[in-house]
């Protein structure tokens, strides 16, 4: 049976075990714990690519001894679907993704990610299990007044393209739309963003809100008309899904599997990141969605990504792994 728990997560008892690659002794201790805990487990479930490498020795030893356990692995990481987006080193080492062959079932948070995982996994092992998107209270109607209020949620990092977002606000204003952008999140590009805001004369039209608590993110989404983030790479794109769950249409770049749920019924996705293309996408979204009730945008997303819906998909994944073990 499992050893004593040392924590709790939303009512579920958990046991946390340290495994720091910089401290090999902790990794060895974790391996011993995994070997013991697998003796009673019905299913092994790993999440994040590095956890496969940690679970593999204990799981393999039990399997060789004829005492293997059904294994499900869940993946969210950009590095699996697009190694070059992480670093040149990982791009060269990405063949190690072949360890995805070990789990009986692998789940990706988007169809794009699941398809890439299937290249390395057992036959027919990959399936889509998206992230949970919790609703943050009632849906607030959009205003679409003046100024047009845009919100982005993400780090001030190159991959999120905050500079392109700021330049788009300038383009919108130059072409007659009184637009205001609130960027929720922080990061190393803050000084560059501040300099660009000053250069373009947008001090009263772009607000860098910094890092805030989750409940405050929901407030920023509800205060906006559109979610706007010209990101360079995403998988599930949780902040976009949360925006839709708040009833806010999305304007973004078509750069990831989030097009599973972000489509013409709730979003405008573009392939270019010039201020003009992005600005026209914003204007197109205003025209398309200003008369669409926010609840109509939110309801399908809240149902599709609810804890119950995602939990049912994991139940199916567990049953499939048990059947294949």
N, C-alpha and C positions, 0 to 999 in steps of 0.2 A: 504494500500500500504506500501511497505518497507520504513523504516526510512532512513535518509540521510546516504550515504556511507561514509566510512572514509579511504578507500584505493582502490588500484587497483592491479590486478594480470594479467599480460600479456594481458592488454586491457580490462579485465572484472572488472566492479566495484564490490567491496566487502565491507562488514561491519564486522569488527572484534569486538568481545565482550569477555572480560576477564572472565574466570571462573577458579579460583585457589582453589582446595580443601583445601588448608591451610588457605584460607580466605573465610569462609562460606558465608559472605555477598555478595561476588562476584558471588558465585554459585546461590544464591537466586535471585540476580539481573538478571543473565543470564536466569534463568527459566522464569522470567517475560517477558523478551525480546522474548524468544522462543514462549511463549503463544500468544503474540501479532503478531509475524511474521507468525506463522502458520495460522492465520486467512486469509491471502491473498495467501499463497503459493499453488502452484499446486502440488508439490511433496516435501516431506521431504527427505533429503539425508544426512545420517551421515557417517562418516569415522573414523575408529579406535574404538576399543571396548568400551573405556570409554565414547565415545560420545553417545552410546545407553543409558547408564544410565542417562545421562544429558537430553536427549530428551524425555525419556519415560514418566515422569510425565505430561508434557504439552500435549504430544500426546495422552496419555491415557485419560486425562480429556476431551479433545475434542471428542475422540472416544465414551466415555460413554454418552456424550451429543448429540451424533448423528452428530457430525461435524468433524469426523476424516479426516485425510489426507493420501494419498498414501505414503508409506514409503519404501525407498531403503536404505540398509546399505551395505557399502563396507568395506572389511577387508583385512589387509596386515599382521597382527601380528602373530609372531611365537607362542605366548601364546594361541592362539585359536586351532591350530593344534597340538601343543606339549607343554602342560602346564609345564611339568617337565623341559623343557629347559629354563624357565624363573626363577623359584625359587620354593623351597619346599612349601612356603606359597601359591603361586598361584596354585600349583598343588592340594593343599587341597581345595582351594576355587573355582576351575574351574567349578564346577557345576553351577555357576552363568551364564555360557554360555547359559543357557536356556532362557535368555532374547532375544536370537536370534529368538525366536518364534514370537516376536512382529512385526518386519518389514514384509511387504508383499513380498519383494524380498531381498535376500542377495547375494552379489557378493564377490567372492574370487579371488585373483590374480593368483591362480593355480588350477588345477583340484583337487589336494590333499587337498587344503584348502577348496574348495567349497564342497567336499565330507564330510569333517569333520563338516562344518557348517550345512549341510543338516541334520545331526543327531539331531540338536536342533531346526531347523527352521520349518516353516510351510511346508506342503507337496509340493514338487516340487518347492520350493522357491529359491533354490541355483543355481547359474550359475557362469561361469567363465568370468570375465572381467579383463584382464591382465593390467599391468602397461604400461604407455606410455614410449617408448624408443625413444628419439629424436635423429635424426642423427646429428652428429657434423661436417658436412662438407664432402668433398670427401673422398672416401676410398683409403687409401695408400697401395700399394702392399707390401706384406711381403717379407723379405729377406731370412730368414732361413740360415744365414751365421754363422760365428764363431766370437764371441761367440753366442750361442743360447740365445736369449733374452726373458726372462719370465717377466711377470708383474702380480702383484696382487693389487687389490684395496679393501681396507677394514681396519677396525680398528686393531690395534695391541692388540688384546684381545684374551683370551683363546679360545672363540668360533670360531674364524677365523683360529686358529692353525698356527700362523706364525712360531713357532718353528719347526713344521713338515715341513713347506715349506723350511726353511733354511737347515734342515738336508737333504732334498731331493736334494738341490743344491750340497751339499757335496757328496752325493752318485753319482750323475751324473758326477761330476768332477773325482771322484775316479774310475769311469768306462769309462773314456775316452771322455766324452762330455764336452766341454768348455761352461759352462752355466753361465748366469748372471741373477740375480733376482732383479727387482726394486719393492719395496713394497710401494704403495701409501696409506697413512693413518697413523694415530698415535694412541697411547693409552698406558695403564698402563704396557703393556709387553715390551715396548721399551728397558728398561734396560736389561731384560732377553735376548731379541733378540741381543742386542749389545754384551752381554757377550758370547752368543753362536757363533756369527759371529767371534769374536776374538778367541775363543777356537778352532774353526774348520779351522782357517786360511782363512777366506772368506772375509777379509776386502775389497778386490778389486772386489769381485764377488757378493756381496749382498749390495744393496743401500736402505736405509730407507729414502724415500723421504719426509715423514711427510704429514701433511694435505695441500692440494693445492686447488686452485679454479677449478670449473668444467671444464673450458676450458683447463686447464693444464692436467686434467685427460685424456681428449681426446688425447692430445699430447703424453702422456705416453703409451696409448694403441696403437697408430699408430706406435710408435717406437719399439714395441715388436713384437715377432713372435707368442707367445702363451700367453694366460691368464691362470694363474695357482694359484689356491687357494683351499687348502684342508680343507674347512670349515666343522664345526660340525653340523650346522643347518641353513637352509635357507628356505624361501618361494619362492618368485619370483626370488631372486638373481639378483637384478638390475645391479650390476657391471658386472656380467657374460653376461647378455643380451646386455649391452653397448659394451662389448668387441666383441661379435659376430656382432653387428651392425657396428663395425669398421673393420670387416673382420678378426678378430683374433679368431682362434679356442680356445676352453675352455678345460682345464684339471682340474677336480674337483672331490670331493667325491659325491656319490649318496645319498644325505641326504635331499632331499626336492622336492617340486613340480616343480622345474625348469626343470626337465626332460620332462616337456610338450614341451619344445622347444630345449633343449640341448640333441641331440641324435647323433647317429653314423655319421650323415651327417656333423656334425660341432664340435663334442666334443668327449672326452674320459672321462667317469665317472667310478670310482672305489669304492669298498666297504671297502677297507682297507686303513690305513694311515701310513703304514711303509714306510720308505724312498725307499726301493726297489720297492714296488708296485707303489708308486707315480712316482718314476723315470722311471719305465718301461712304465707307462701310458704317460709320457711326450715324451719318445722316440717313442711310438706308434703313438702319435699325429703328431710328426714330419714326420714320414714315411707316414702317411695317408694324410696329408694336405699340405705338402711342395710344391706340384705341383697344388694345387687347387687355382684358382684365389681368392683373398680376396673379390672381388665384389660378387662372387658366394656364399660366406658365408654370406656376409652382406645383400644382397638384400632381401631374404625371411624374415629376422628379421625386417628390416626397414619397410617392407610392413605390416607385421603382427601386429607390435606394434606402428604403426604411430598414431598420434592424431586423424586422420579421422577414422581409423579402430576401435580404442578403443572408440571413441565418438559414433560410430554407435552401438556398443554393449551396451553402457549406454542408448542410445535412446530406444533400445529394452527393457532394464530393466525398464525404466520409464513407457513405455507403458504397460508392464506386471503388474507393481504395480498399475497403474491406473485401469486396467481391474479387478484387484482383490479387490480393496478397497471398 
